[in-house]
Amino acid sequence: MNTVRKLLQTNSQEIKEKLDQAYTSIAFFQNNRALEDAKAKMTQHIIEVTILLDQFKPYIPEYKQRYFDIVMNHKQLGLSTRDLIMSFDRMVFELHTRLEKNLSNHQELQAWSPLMREILDGRRQITGNSIKHESDASQFVTSGLSVVSGCVKAHVAIIEDMEDLKNIYSGCIIASRMTTPDFMIAIHKISGIITEQGGRLCHAAILAREYNIPCIVGCGTFINQLTENEVLILDADNGIVLR
């Protein structure tokens, strides 16, 4: 049995627990920034799980390994809290993407990728709102878990792949299956976020809390109901979307 497989079998539960701790502490800090202890615990949990994940660093492209180094050396680099959070989430995203696409000739990767995918997927499980709303059928679009409150009325940009990111314009609401770190290039144009997948620890939730953007996640399938550029009302106070 190869070394990587042995390491994963030994550490898989610890990795899962530490990853959950890290993302839970990020969410807690983003909602309680005045608490110095919240920042310290978040940083500690991020570093702990990064140390555990470092064993898989050689299996992603070398130029993307820098995210591990940025997180581990955040103090020396003078990284802001926001940059630490975003760099850590990007690191996890790159590792997850590598596993999802199986872009490797390493036999070791094939051995541990299914279990690691399951572990890394744990933070973005669908947790949509199951409450049925009695709104007028012609008005109601979808509902989900509100992670940042607020109410926005704006045109919607539907993002189904990377090419669609160019369609994001100032003040729009974005509707996507989920977000990735690539959405950062347009973050200052976005007035609201709606996703089909995700929970309070997913990337969209982290992004929304960090930039204070009204956001509803885990809405289930709804994008096929939308028309590009139509006007939506994102009511994140109540976790619903109307047209």
N, C-alpha and C positions, 0 to 999 in steps of 0.2 A: 504494500500500500504506500502511495507516495506521501511525501511530507505535508503537502498542502491539505490533502484529505484528512490526515491525522490531526492536523491543527484545527481544521474546521469541525471535526467530530468532537474534539475536546472543548472548543471555544464557542460553538454555535449558540448555545443558550445564553452564555455571557454576552456575546455580541448582540443578540436580540435585546436583552435586558438593557445593555448600555446604550444601544441606539434609541430605544424607547425613552430612556431617561434623558438623553441629549435633546431629542425633539420636544419632549414634554417640558423640559426646563427652558428651551428657547421660547415656547409659547407662553410660559409663565412669566419670563422676563419681559417679553414684549408687551404684556398686559400689566406689568408691575415694575416699570423702569426705575422708579424712585427707590426701590429696595436694593441696597448695595449687595446684600446677601444673595439676591436672585441672580445678579450678574456673575458673582463669584461661583455659584453652583452651576450655572449654565456653562461657563468657561471650563470648569472642572470636568463636567460630563462630556463636553465636546472633545476635550483632550483625551479622556479615558477611552472613548470609543475609537478615536482616530488611531491611537496606539494599537488597539486590537485589529483595526482594519489595515494597518500598515503592512501586514504579512501578505496582502493581496496586491500591494502597490506595483510589483513588477509585472503584473498581468494586464495593466492598462498602458496605453501609449506613453512614452517617456515625457512628451511635452505636456501631457495632462497630469503627470505625477506631481507637478508643481503645487497643486492644490493641497496635497498632504503636507508639503514643506511650508506653505504659507500658514496653514492652521497651526502646525507644531511650533513655528517661529513667530507667532503673532505678536508677542511682546517685543522682541527685537526689531520687528518691522514697524512697530508703532501702529498696528492695525486698529481701526475703530471697531466698536462692537458690531456695527452693521456689516462691515467688511468681513469680520470673523464669521458671522452667521451665514452670509452669502457664500463665502469661500468654502465653509464646511458643507453647506447644502450642495454646492457645485461638485465637491469631491464625491459625495455620496451619489449624486446624479451620474457622474462619469463612470463610476464603478458599476452602477446599476445598468447603464446603457451598454457597457462592455459585456455584461452577462446576458442581457436581453438579446443582443445581436450575435452573440457567440463569435465575436471577431477575434479569434485566436487559433493558432496552431498547437497550442499547449494542451496536452492531454489532461494536465491537472485542471485546467479551466473547465473542461467538460465534466470532470468529476465533482466539482463543488458548486458549479453555477446554479443548478436547480434549487438547492437549499439556500444559497445566498440570495437568489432572486426572491425567494419566499420571505426571507428575513428583511431584505431591503424594501419589499412591497408592503410590509406590515404598517408602515407609517402613513400610507395613503389609501387605506381601505375606504370604501364608500360608506358614508354614514349620513345619508340624506335624511331629511325630515319626513317622517312617515305620516304626519298629520294631514288629513284631507281638508283642503280649504273649499269653502262654499262660494267662492267668488264666481262672478258671471263667467261662463265657459268661454265667451269671446274675449275676455280680458285676461284670464289666468293663463300663464305659460308654464311655469314650473315652480318648485319649491325645494329648499335644501337647508343646509346647515350654515347659519350666519356666523362668520368669524370676525368681521369688522362691521359695525353698525353704520347706518347712514342710508339716505334715500337719494337716488340719482335718476334723472330722466335724460336719456341721450340716445343717439344712433348707435347701433351695434355693429361691431366688426367681428365676423366669424373667423376664428383661427383654427384651421384643421391641419396645417402643416407649416413648415418654416417659411415657405414662399408667401404665406398669408400675412406674415408679420409686417410686410410692407404696406398692408392695408390699414394698419393702425394709425389713426390720426388724432389730433388733439381733442380731448374731451370725450372720446368714445368709450362705450362699454365693450369689453371683450367677452366673447363666449367661446369656450374651448373645452375639449375633452379633459385636459389638464394643462397646467403651465409647466414650463421648464426654465432653467436659468437663462436660456436664450431670450426670453421675454424682457429681460432687463434692459435691452437696447431701446425699448419704447416705454419704459415704466412711467416716465414723466408725462406721457400723453394720455395715460389711461385714467378714466374717472370711475370705473367700476369693473369688477371681475365676477364672472359666473362660470362654473365648471361642472361638467357631468360627473366627474370622479373626485375623490379626495375627502379628507377629514380635517380636523383642526390642526393636524401636524403636517399636512401636505405642503408642497412648495408654494402653491397659490396662497394658502393661509399665511405662511411665513412672509411672503412678499407683501401681501395686503396689510398685515399688521405693521411691518417695517415702514411702509410708506403711507399708512393710514388711508387705504383705499377701500371703500365699501365693497364687500365680497360675500358671495354665497357659493359654497362648494357642495359636492356630492348630490347634485340635482337629478342624477340618472339621465337617461336619453331624452334630450329636448332640442338639440341643435337642428335636427331635421325639420323642426316646426318653424324655424326662423327664416327670414329673408334678409340677406345682406343689406345693411344700412337702414333697416326699419327702426322705428323708435320704440324703446323698451323703458319700463320703469323698474329699476332694481331697488326693491325695498328690503334692505338688509336689516332693518329694525325688526321685521317680522319674518324674514327668510323666504320671501316670495318674489317672483318676477311676473310683471304684468305687461300687457301691450295696450 
